[in-house]
């Protein structure tokens, strides 16, 4: 498989943009948390698990974005050829953490997917 420098640079810029959007997405959670708690739609402990996971995922995504921007600069110097692999591995970790935060967010309103729920589903 050949390296396509244009695709790699586009991916770096995309990861940087995703880091910015992850910060924005985290900021929108405060209003949602307040609404759900005021309406007594979910327990605060469940919401806090999601908030903690999303904060970790956000900061890892920020690290991915910073690393991608650094890789753009380093790429010009042609000093580190492993940067695409490093950024890709970090992005996979961030994606896993984002998925985990999303699952915990889904558990807030969907009791049926909670792991400690003993709901008997109809057959």
KAKAZI-V331231 format. One record per backbone hydrogen bond with DSSP energy under -1.0 kcal/mol. CO is the residue of the C=O (numbers start at 1). NH is the residue of the N-H. Records with the same first field share a line. If there is no record, write none. Layout:
CO=NH ; NH
This chain:
4=8
5=9
6=10
7=11
8=12
9=13
10=14
11=15
12=16
13=17
14=18
15=19
16=20
17=21
18=22
19=23
20=24
21=25
22=26
23=27
24=28
26=29
28=32
29=33
30=34
31=35
32=36
33=37
34=38
35=39
36=41
43=47
44=48
45=49
46=50
47=51
48=52
49=53
50=54
51=55
52=56
53=57
54=58
55=59
56=60
57=61
58=62
59=63
60=64
61=65
62=66
63=67
64=68
65=69
66=70
67=71
68=72
69=73
70=74
71=75
74=78 ; 79
82=86
83=87
84=88
85=89
86=90
87=91
88=92
89=93
90=94
91=95
92=96
93=97
94=98
95=99
96=100
97=101
98=102
99=103
100=104
101=105
102=106
103=107
106=110
110=113
111=114
114=117
